[in-house]
Structure formats: structure tokens, C-alpha cells
């Protein structure tokens, strides 16, 4: 029954780490570009602005590309760290090649 249900589905898309980084950068850049065109500097939501402050960026800094790259790097590194912690608790390999409980 499971095979019949999944037979017509397209294969799952597996992105590499570089592809995930590019997608994240493109999304962040598009979001920042909307307000950059309007105000001359990117206006981020409070949660993202707080992240930028911890990375050393001041509010109203017009360097959109630098902010986007810093945010993407932070999010990717944080995600990798969290995944590594989860993987360290797994005892067998699962579908993606990581360890699974």
C-alpha cells in the first residue's frame, strides 16, 4: 500500500550545503532589497536586527550584501552545530546517512 501511495510522487530533492546557502542568501537578499530601495538601507525584522547586533552590525548600515552574508553564515553554522549535536545522540544510520535513534 505504501508503494502505491508513493509511486506517483516526484523523487525528493536533496540539496547540498552550498545549495542551501545560496537559497538562504537569495531569500535574505530579496527581503533586504525591498526595504533598501525604499529607505536607502535594509530594514530587518527585530529578530534579525538583534542577530545582526550580536554580529557587530549597526542599525541603518547600508551594506546589504555584507549583512546578508553574515546572517546566512551564522544560520548555516548554527544549523550544522545543532545537527551535529543531534547526530551525536543517534545510534544507527538513517535515510540521509546520519545516525538515527
C-alpha positions as CSV (number, residue, x, y, z in Angstrom):
1,X,0.0,0.0,0.0
2,X,2.8,2.4,0.8
3,X,4.5,1.7,-2.5
4,X,1.2,2.5,-4.4
5,X,0.8,5.8,-2.5
6,X,4.3,7.0,-3.2
7,X,4.7,5.6,-6.7
8,X,3.4,8.8,-8.4
9,X,5.3,11.2,-6.2
10,X,8.4,13.0,-7.6
11,X,11.7,12.0,-6.0
12,X,12.7,14.1,-3.0
13,X,15.1,16.9,-3.7
14,X,18.3,16.7,-1.8
15,X,20.2,19.9,-1.6
16,X,23.9,20.2,-0.9
17,X,25.1,22.5,1.8
18,X,26.3,25.0,-0.8
19,X,22.8,25.0,-2.5
20,X,21.1,25.6,0.9
21,X,23.5,28.5,1.5
22,X,22.7,30.0,-1.9
23,X,18.9,29.7,-1.4
24,X,19.2,31.3,2.0
25,X,21.4,34.2,0.7
26,X,18.9,34.8,-2.2
27,X,15.9,34.9,0.1
28,X,17.6,37.2,2.6
29,X,18.9,39.5,-0.2
30,X,15.4,39.7,-1.7
31,X,13.9,40.6,1.7
32,X,16.5,43.3,2.4
33,X,16.4,44.7,-1.2
34,X,12.7,45.6,-0.8
35,X,13.4,48.0,2.1
36,X,16.8,49.0,0.8
37,X,15.2,50.5,-2.3
38,X,12.7,52.4,-0.1
39,X,14.9,53.7,2.7
40,X,18.5,53.5,1.4
41,X,19.4,50.9,4.0
42,X,18.0,47.5,4.8
43,X,15.3,47.4,7.5
44,X,15.1,44.0,9.1
45,X,12.5,42.5,11.5
46,X,13.5,42.9,15.1
47,X,14.7,39.2,15.5
48,X,17.1,39.6,12.5
49,X,18.2,43.0,13.7
50,X,19.1,41.5,17.1
51,X,21.1,38.8,15.3
52,X,23.0,41.5,13.3
53,X,23.7,43.4,16.5
54,X,25.4,40.4,18.0
55,X,27.4,40.0,14.9
56,X,28.6,43.7,15.2
57,X,26.4,45.4,12.6
58,X,24.8,48.8,13.5
59,X,21.2,49.6,12.6
60,X,21.0,51.7,9.4
61,X,24.2,50.3,7.9
62,X,23.7,50.4,4.1
63,X,26.0,47.3,3.4
64,X,23.2,44.9,2.4
65,X,25.4,42.3,0.8
66,X,27.7,42.1,3.9
67,X,24.7,41.8,6.3
68,X,23.1,39.0,4.2
69,X,26.3,37.0,4.0
70,X,26.9,37.4,7.8
71,X,23.4,36.3,8.5
72,X,23.5,33.3,6.1
73,X,26.8,32.2,7.5
74,X,25.5,32.4,11.1
75,X,22.3,30.5,10.3
76,X,24.2,27.7,8.3
77,X,26.8,27.3,11.0
78,X,24.2,27.3,13.8
79,X,22.1,24.7,11.9
80,X,25.2,22.5,11.3
81,X,26.1,22.7,15.0
82,X,22.6,21.7,16.1
83,X,22.5,18.8,13.5
84,X,25.9,17.6,14.8
85,X,24.6,17.6,18.4
86,X,21.5,15.6,17.3
87,X,23.7,13.2,15.3
88,X,25.9,12.5,18.2
89,X,22.9,11.1,20.1
90,X,21.9,8.7,17.3
91,X,23.0,5.1,17.4
92,X,22.2,3.9,13.8
93,X,22.3,5.3,10.3
94,X,19.0,6.7,9.0
95,X,17.9,7.6,5.4
96,X,20.2,10.6,5.0
97,X,23.3,8.8,6.2
98,X,23.2,10.4,9.6
99,X,22.9,8.5,12.8
100,X,19.4,7.7,14.0
101,X,17.9,6.5,17.3
